[in-house]
Amino acid sequence: MKTELSTGEAVTMRELTTGDIFDATDASKDIHMIPKAGPIFVVDHVKLERFLLLKSVVDVNGDKDKVTLNWLRSLPPADYEILQNFGEKIDRATLQEVGERGRDSAAS
């Protein structure tokens, strides 16, 4: 699915996979030292959101190599919001489709 940014860039996005979620979660972990308990891993949810969004972007104007964290960081806030909203739209459509399949399967 494609969306367009205010810069005129055409961005192709896709549905996330379970592997994408695993990878983004791993990339967003920080280690914290807890007195008397030692180190623990904590998922930074702000980083997780960024990595998930980045995983859902396939290409920018057909260029897969442009899809980097630096590119994402360079976007104006309005364009970042466009990508977030578009990603959520894809997620809602997927959930609706899965829900409908579930209802169809349960009815048979």
Backbone bond lengths (Angstrom), bond angles and torsions (degrees), N, CA, C in turn:
res aa  C-N    CA-C-N  psi(-1)  N-CA   C-N-CA  omega(-1)  CA-C   N-CA-C  phi
1 M - - - 1.443 - - 1.527 108.46 -
2 K 1.301 115.71 142.81 1.468 120.44 -177.40 1.520 111.72 -114.39
3 T 1.334 113.57 149.14 1.453 121.54 171.35 1.522 106.92 -139.42
4 E 1.321 115.29 163.56 1.462 119.59 -178.87 1.517 109.94 -121.04
5 L 1.325 114.71 137.66 1.461 121.22 179.07 1.520 109.78 -90.59
6 S 1.314 115.94 169.38 1.470 120.61 179.81 1.522 111.44 -64.82
7 T 1.322 116.30 -21.72 1.464 121.84 178.84 1.523 111.77 -77.99
8 G 1.343 116.29 -7.19 1.461 121.21 -177.37 1.516 112.63 90.58
9 E 1.319 117.57 -3.14 1.460 120.71 179.45 1.527 110.01 -71.24
10 A 1.330 115.87 134.92 1.460 121.69 175.48 1.525 108.05 -93.02
11 V 1.322 116.02 123.36 1.455 121.64 -177.01 1.528 108.94 -114.37
12 T 1.328 115.34 125.60 1.458 121.10 175.36 1.521 107.79 -96.32
13 M 1.337 114.65 129.78 1.459 120.21 179.97 1.516 109.41 -124.34
14 R 1.317 115.32 159.79 1.457 121.14 -179.29 1.519 110.44 -138.25
15 E 1.316 113.95 167.99 1.453 121.41 175.78 1.527 109.22 -69.90
16 L 1.318 116.28 140.90 1.463 121.05 177.39 1.525 110.47 -73.54
17 T 1.318 115.29 151.71 1.457 121.09 173.61 1.523 109.05 -107.23
18 T 1.304 116.09 168.84 1.458 120.03 176.30 1.526 110.12 -61.41
19 G 1.333 116.91 -38.33 1.458 120.61 177.16 1.518 112.14 -60.77
20 D 1.338 116.70 -38.79 1.466 120.70 176.51 1.527 110.73 -60.25
21 I 1.324 115.72 -42.83 1.465 120.53 -179.74 1.527 110.07 -64.82
22 F 1.332 116.70 -43.72 1.466 120.32 177.25 1.525 110.86 -59.40
23 D 1.343 116.10 -48.85 1.468 120.58 -178.13 1.525 111.80 -61.97
24 A 1.331 116.53 -44.38 1.465 120.43 -179.37 1.523 111.08 -65.87
25 T 1.322 116.84 -37.81 1.465 120.62 178.09 1.525 110.34 -64.70
26 D 1.329 116.29 -45.89 1.463 119.64 178.51 1.530 111.53 -60.85
27 A 1.340 116.63 -41.50 1.465 120.85 -178.01 1.527 112.28 -69.60
28 S 1.325 117.09 -21.17 1.464 119.47 -175.81 1.528 113.08 -100.19
29 K 1.318 116.72 9.29 1.470 119.51 178.52 1.518 110.81 -81.38
30 D 1.314 114.41 138.92 1.465 122.48 173.30 1.528 107.07 -119.30
31 I 1.308 115.11 147.39 1.459 119.03 176.73 1.526 108.65 -97.92
32 H 1.323 114.70 133.73 1.464 120.96 179.18 1.526 108.00 -123.61
33 M 1.315 114.92 140.93 1.462 120.43 176.75 1.521 108.49 -94.73
34 I 1.307 115.42 123.23 1.460 121.88 178.79 1.529 107.53 -107.41
35 P 1.338 116.22 123.50 1.470 118.57 179.81 1.532 111.29 -54.52
36 K 1.302 115.79 133.67 1.467 125.33 178.13 1.532 113.38 68.23
37 A 1.318 118.31 -4.22 1.467 120.16 179.03 1.521 111.18 -115.58
38 G 1.325 115.79 -27.19 1.455 119.39 179.75 1.519 112.56 95.36
39 P 1.332 115.97 -163.19 1.472 119.78 -175.94 1.535 112.36 -78.91
40 I 1.318 115.27 142.56 1.469 121.06 172.58 1.527 108.15 -135.81
41 F 1.314 116.08 152.29 1.451 121.19 175.38 1.519 109.13 -94.00
42 V 1.327 115.22 135.72 1.460 122.27 178.29 1.518 107.48 -127.59
43 V 1.338 116.81 132.62 1.466 120.91 177.69 1.519 108.33 -82.02
44 D 1.317 115.72 123.64 1.464 122.49 175.18 1.526 106.82 -84.92
45 H 1.325 116.53 108.78 1.459 120.54 -172.63 1.529 113.30 -69.47
46 V 1.317 117.94 -24.41 1.468 120.54 174.88 1.529 109.29 -68.59
47 K 1.333 116.13 -45.38 1.469 119.73 176.37 1.521 110.69 -63.52
48 L 1.328 117.02 -41.09 1.458 121.20 -179.72 1.524 110.77 -57.71
49 E 1.316 116.41 -45.36 1.464 121.05 178.84 1.530 111.13 -59.14
50 R 1.326 116.35 -44.21 1.470 120.43 179.28 1.522 111.47 -62.75
51 F 1.331 116.13 -47.20 1.462 119.70 -177.82 1.522 111.94 -66.56
52 L 1.324 117.62 -36.80 1.465 119.63 176.78 1.521 110.97 -65.05
53 L 1.328 116.33 -42.34 1.460 119.53 178.16 1.520 110.18 -62.36
54 L 1.306 116.40 -44.55 1.464 120.90 179.62 1.535 111.17 -61.62
55 K 1.334 116.95 -39.71 1.466 120.97 178.55 1.529 111.77 -63.57
56 S 1.335 117.14 -29.41 1.462 119.90 -176.82 1.529 112.94 -82.31
57 V 1.337 117.19 -13.51 1.466 120.44 179.32 1.532 108.61 -85.14
58 V 1.336 116.11 122.36 1.462 121.79 -178.86 1.520 110.61 -86.07
59 D 1.341 116.00 -48.89 1.462 120.12 -179.26 1.521 110.53 -159.17
60 V 1.318 114.64 165.56 1.461 122.78 176.06 1.523 106.06 -124.10
61 N 1.327 116.58 115.93 1.466 121.94 -175.14 1.533 111.46 52.71
62 G 1.342 116.23 37.18 1.454 121.39 178.80 1.517 114.91 81.10
63 D 1.331 117.71 -1.55 1.460 122.36 -177.00 1.530 110.22 -100.47
64 K 1.334 116.80 106.99 1.465 121.23 179.50 1.526 112.06 -71.23
65 D 1.325 116.51 -28.54 1.466 120.47 -177.62 1.525 112.84 -71.68
66 K 1.325 117.17 -17.22 1.467 120.31 -179.17 1.527 111.55 -76.61
67 V 1.321 116.69 -18.68 1.462 121.53 -175.68 1.528 109.33 -77.52
68 T 1.327 115.09 91.94 1.461 121.95 179.59 1.524 109.02 -135.96
69 L 1.316 115.18 166.35 1.457 119.19 176.44 1.525 110.30 -63.62
70 N 1.327 117.51 -34.95 1.468 119.94 177.63 1.525 111.20 -63.41
71 W 1.333 117.53 -39.82 1.470 120.48 176.72 1.522 109.50 -62.30
72 L 1.337 116.11 -47.08 1.457 120.53 -179.22 1.526 110.68 -60.05
73 R 1.330 116.59 -41.84 1.471 121.21 179.44 1.525 112.33 -65.83
74 S 1.321 117.29 -26.38 1.464 120.92 -177.30 1.525 113.25 -80.67
75 L 1.323 117.34 -10.46 1.463 120.24 -176.64 1.528 111.92 -70.40
76 P 1.323 116.17 145.68 1.464 118.36 170.17 1.539 108.66 -64.72
77 P 1.331 118.21 150.98 1.464 120.37 -179.59 1.534 113.47 -53.16
78 A 1.311 117.91 -35.80 1.466 120.33 -179.72 1.529 110.96 -64.21
79 D 1.324 117.47 -37.69 1.463 120.42 178.71 1.524 111.38 -72.24
80 Y 1.318 116.51 -36.84 1.468 120.04 175.41 1.522 109.24 -60.27
81 E 1.320 116.26 -41.07 1.465 121.49 178.96 1.532 110.86 -66.21
82 I 1.320 117.56 -38.07 1.475 121.08 176.42 1.524 109.32 -58.60
83 L 1.330 117.03 -46.08 1.461 120.86 -179.69 1.532 111.34 -65.25
84 Q 1.311 116.70 -42.70 1.469 119.97 178.38 1.525 110.72 -60.31
85 N 1.320 116.47 -47.68 1.461 120.69 -178.56 1.525 111.67 -64.36
86 F 1.327 116.32 -39.57 1.459 120.45 179.69 1.526 110.03 -67.09
87 G 1.329 117.35 -41.17 1.459 121.22 176.53 1.518 111.71 -61.60
88 E 1.333 116.78 -40.86 1.462 120.87 177.20 1.522 111.08 -65.06
89 K 1.327 116.53 -36.27 1.472 121.12 177.57 1.533 109.99 -62.63
90 I 1.324 116.86 -42.71 1.469 121.44 178.09 1.535 108.92 -63.12
91 D 1.337 116.84 -44.39 1.464 120.92 179.86 1.526 111.49 -61.49
92 R 1.341 117.51 -43.51 1.466 120.90 179.28 1.525 111.13 -62.94
93 A 1.331 116.64 -41.21 1.465 120.49 179.40 1.525 110.34 -63.81
94 T 1.311 116.57 -40.11 1.467 120.57 178.66 1.517 110.49 -64.87
95 L 1.332 117.33 -46.00 1.462 120.76 179.51 1.521 111.31 -61.82
96 Q 1.322 116.40 -39.73 1.459 120.20 178.98 1.525 110.39 -64.44
97 E 1.322 116.54 -44.14 1.461 121.07 179.44 1.527 110.74 -62.14
98 V 1.325 116.97 -45.06 1.469 120.85 179.15 1.524 109.87 -63.78
99 G 1.321 116.95 -41.62 1.464 120.89 178.43 1.515 112.08 -62.09
100 E 1.325 115.97 -42.43 1.467 119.41 178.98 1.524 111.45 -66.16
101 R 1.327 116.76 -40.22 1.469 119.61 176.55 1.506 110.48 -62.83
102 G 1.343 116.43 -38.69 1.455 120.68 179.42 1.517 111.85 -64.26
103 R 1.329 115.81 -42.21 1.459 119.39 177.46 1.516 110.97 -66.34
104 D 1.328 117.13 -40.67 1.468 120.62 178.99 1.519 110.12 -63.83
105 S 1.330 116.79 -41.84 1.457 120.69 -179.30 1.533 110.76 -66.67
106 A 1.325 116.24 -39.15 1.455 120.29 -178.37 1.524 111.14 -69.55
107 A 1.325 116.55 -29.88 1.464 120.06 -178.15 1.517 111.83 -74.71
108 S 1.317 117.94 -21.68 1.465 119.25 -176.32 1.494 113.43 -91.01
